[in-house]
Amino acid sequence: MTDLDETTVQPDLIATHYLTSIDEVTEHLRAANQLGLGVRVRSYLESDEEVDGLIERWEVELLTGSPVHEGEVAEAEDGPAATEE
């Protein structure tokens, strides 16, 4: 049986990259996967005066391990009990 308290420790942040295309995001995700790193990806809109509108940008955080959201931990605690052998 795994102790859920051990999995709630958030991994350390290695670097944050601000990207302008989904191709760059995909490249970073593949590299992180090959290196066994965790990632957190966020998208946001930024105003662009040249096109007189909004453009989408991405923030990719590289982490020492997989991030766990508190909601995911609560769901795991409420789920079926693990059986011990």
C-alpha positions in Angstrom: 0.0 0.0 0.0 1.3 3.5 -0.9 1.2 6.3 1.6 -0.6 9.2 -0.1 1.2 11.7 2.0 4.4 10.8 0.2 2.9 11.7 -3.2 1.6 15.1 -2.1 5.1 16.7 -2.0 5.3 18.9 -5.0 8.4 18.5 -7.3 11.0 21.2 -7.6 10.9 23.7 -10.5 13.8 23.4 -12.9 13.0 26.0 -15.5 10.1 28.0 -17.0 9.8 28.5 -20.8 7.5 31.0 -22.5 6.7 29.7 -26.0 4.9 31.2 -29.0 3.8 28.1 -30.9 2.2 24.7 -30.3 5.1 23.1 -32.2 7.5 24.5 -29.6 5.3 23.2 -26.8 5.3 19.7 -28.4 9.1 19.7 -28.8 9.5 20.7 -25.1 7.1 18.0 -24.0 8.9 15.3 -26.0 12.3 16.3 -24.6 10.9 16.4 -21.0 9.5 12.9 -21.5 12.8 11.5 -22.8 14.5 13.0 -19.7 11.9 11.7 -17.3 10.9 15.2 -16.2 7.5 16.4 -15.1 5.8 19.3 -16.8 3.1 21.8 -16.2 1.6 23.6 -19.2 -0.5 26.7 -19.1 -1.9 28.7 -22.0 -2.8 32.4 -21.9 -3.8 35.2 -24.2 -1.7 38.2 -24.9 -2.7 41.4 -26.7 -0.8 42.0 -30.0 -0.9 45.5 -31.4 0.3 44.3 -34.8 -2.7 42.1 -35.5 -5.0 44.2 -33.3 -6.2 41.3 -31.2 -5.2 38.5 -29.0 -2.6 35.8 -29.6 -2.2 32.5 -27.7 1.0 31.9 -25.7 2.2 28.9 -23.6 4.1 28.6 -20.4 5.9 25.3 -19.9 7.4 24.5 -16.5 10.0 21.7 -16.2 9.8 19.9 -12.9 11.9 17.2 -11.2 8.9 14.9 -11.1 5.2 14.7 -12.0 3.1 17.4 -10.4 0.1 16.3 -8.3 -3.0 18.5 -7.9 -4.6 18.5 -4.4 -7.9 17.5 -6.1 -6.3 14.4 -7.5 -5.0 13.4 -4.1 -8.5 13.9 -2.6 -10.0 11.7 -5.3 -7.5 9.0 -4.6 -8.2 9.1 -0.9 -12.0 8.8 -1.6 -11.5 5.9 -4.1 -11.6 2.2 -3.4 -9.3 1.0 -0.7 -6.1 -0.7 -1.8 -5.8 -4.3 -0.8 -2.7 -5.6 1.0 -1.2 -9.0 0.1 
